[in-house]
Amino acid sequence: MKAKYTLLLLLCLSLTSCYTLREPIITRNAEITNYKYFIISETGEKTGTSNAVYGNQYDVYGGGVTKSVNLSDIITGTLIKNGFIKLTEVSPEYLDETMIVNYGESGKRTVGIWGYTLEVTIQFISAKTKEPICTCTAEGIGDTEADDIRKAIDRCLLTVFPKK
């Protein structure tokens, strides 16, 4: 009898833990290296919670984790790391070299029985022409929605700024 439950548990775990993230999508309309400055709107935090309850015939146990992530902070950090300078407003003398960064959660996809991925899209546009320079979309999955978003942003920005 115990072997049947173990087999059922293994089957459930295998059905819920197998997933493949879609490849990030990038559209380049101009060279992002032609720009030196960027402006990004500040956001609040995205918070995600993961809880678990388990027990036996004697007691029930539980626990949870709460994580937060600030989307603009992650994007800002990557852009600064890649040599860009953050501005608080569009300055006329730097207009030709300034890009505006927009981002948002752009989708959700069910994977396995209980899991799902979250997708983000990041858009870089020219401050002067308002034309897109580059747009990237990627999805991520983790223990909480905050993890999903962080991983999606990281995967998205890796397509724009591949590690050397």
C-alpha positions in Angstrom: 0.0 0.0 0.0 2.8 2.4 0.9 4.4 1.7 -2.5 1.2 2.8 -4.3 1.2 6.2 -2.4 4.9 6.7 -3.2 4.3 5.9 -6.9 1.4 8.3 -6.9 3.4 11.0 -5.2 6.3 10.6 -7.7 3.8 10.7 -10.6 2.3 14.0 -9.3 5.7 15.5 -8.8 6.8 14.6 -12.3 3.7 16.1 -13.8 4.0 19.4 -11.9 7.8 19.9 -12.1 8.3 19.6 -15.9 8.0 22.8 -17.9 10.0 24.6 -20.5 10.1 28.4 -20.5 9.6 30.0 -23.9 12.6 31.5 -25.5 12.8 35.3 -25.0 11.7 37.4 -28.0 13.6 40.5 -29.0 12.9 43.1 -31.7 15.7 45.5 -32.5 14.9 48.6 -34.6 18.1 50.5 -33.8 21.4 50.0 -31.9 20.9 50.5 -28.2 24.6 51.3 -28.0 23.9 54.6 -29.7 22.4 55.8 -26.5 24.1 56.8 -23.2 21.2 57.9 -20.9 17.9 56.5 -19.9 14.8 57.5 -18.0 12.6 54.9 -16.3 9.4 55.4 -14.2 9.6 54.3 -10.6 7.3 51.6 -9.4 6.1 50.1 -6.2 7.0 46.5 -5.2 5.5 43.3 -6.5 5.0 41.0 -3.6 4.5 37.2 -3.8 3.8 34.6 -1.2 4.4 30.9 -1.1 2.8 28.7 1.6 2.9 25.0 2.5 1.0 22.9 4.9 1.9 19.3 5.8 1.4 17.0 8.7 0.9 13.5 10.0 -1.5 11.8 12.4 -0.1 13.7 15.3 0.3 17.3 14.1 -0.1 19.8 11.3 2.8 22.0 10.3 3.0 25.0 8.0 5.2 27.7 6.8 5.4 30.5 4.2 7.7 32.8 2.4 7.0 36.4 1.3 9.2 38.1 -1.3 9.1 41.5 -2.9 10.7 42.9 -6.0 10.9 46.4 -7.5 10.8 46.1 -11.3 12.4 49.5 -12.0 15.3 48.8 -9.6 16.2 45.5 -11.4 16.1 47.2 -14.8 18.0 50.2 -13.6 20.7 48.1 -12.0 21.3 46.2 -15.3 21.4 49.3 -17.4 23.9 51.0 -15.0 26.0 47.9 -15.0 26.1 48.1 -18.8 27.3 51.7 -18.7 24.1 53.7 -19.1 23.4 56.8 -17.0 20.1 57.3 -15.3 18.4 60.7 -15.7 15.4 61.9 -13.7 14.0 63.9 -16.7 14.6 64.4 -20.4 17.3 67.0 -20.8 17.3 68.9 -24.2 21.1 68.7 -24.5 21.1 64.9 -24.1 17.9 64.3 -26.2 19.7 62.4 -29.0 21.4 60.0 -26.6 18.5 59.4 -24.2 16.1 56.5 -24.2 12.9 56.0 -22.3 12.4 52.5 -20.7 8.8 51.1 -20.4 7.9 47.8 -18.9 5.0 45.7 -17.8 3.7 42.3 -17.0 2.4 41.1 -20.3 1.1 37.5 -19.8 0.6 34.4 -17.7 0.8 30.8 -18.8 -0.2 27.7 -17.0 2.5 25.0 -16.8 2.0 21.6 -15.1 -1.0 21.1 -12.9 -0.5 23.9 -10.3 2.2 26.1 -11.8 2.3 29.1 -14.0 4.8 31.5 -15.6 4.6 35.3 -15.7 5.8 37.2 -18.7 7.2 40.7 -18.9 7.9 43.0 -21.8 10.5 45.8 -21.7 10.5 48.5 -24.3 13.3 51.0 -25.0 12.2 54.0 -27.0 14.1 57.1 -28.3 13.4 60.2 -26.2 13.8 62.3 -29.4 11.7 60.4 -32.0 9.5 58.3 -29.6 10.3 55.4 -32.0 11.1 51.9 -30.5 14.8 51.1 -30.3 14.3 47.6 -28.9 11.6 45.5 -27.3 12.1 42.3 -25.4 9.6 39.8 -23.9 10.4 36.8 -21.6 8.8 34.7 -19.0 10.0 33.4 -15.7 8.9 31.0 -13.0 9.9 30.7 -9.4 8.6 30.0 -5.9 6.6 33.3 -5.8 5.2 35.8 -8.3 8.1 38.1 -7.2 10.5 35.4 -8.2 8.6 34.9 -11.5 8.9 38.6 -12.4 12.6 38.9 -11.4 13.5 35.8 -13.5 11.5 37.1 -16.4 13.2 40.5 -16.3 16.7 38.9 -16.0 16.0 36.6 -19.0 14.6 39.5 -21.0 17.6 41.8 -20.3 20.1 39.0 -21.1 18.7 39.0 -24.6 19.4 42.7 -24.9 22.7 42.7 -23.1 24.3 39.2 -23.5 27.0 38.4 -21.0 30.5 38.6 -22.6 
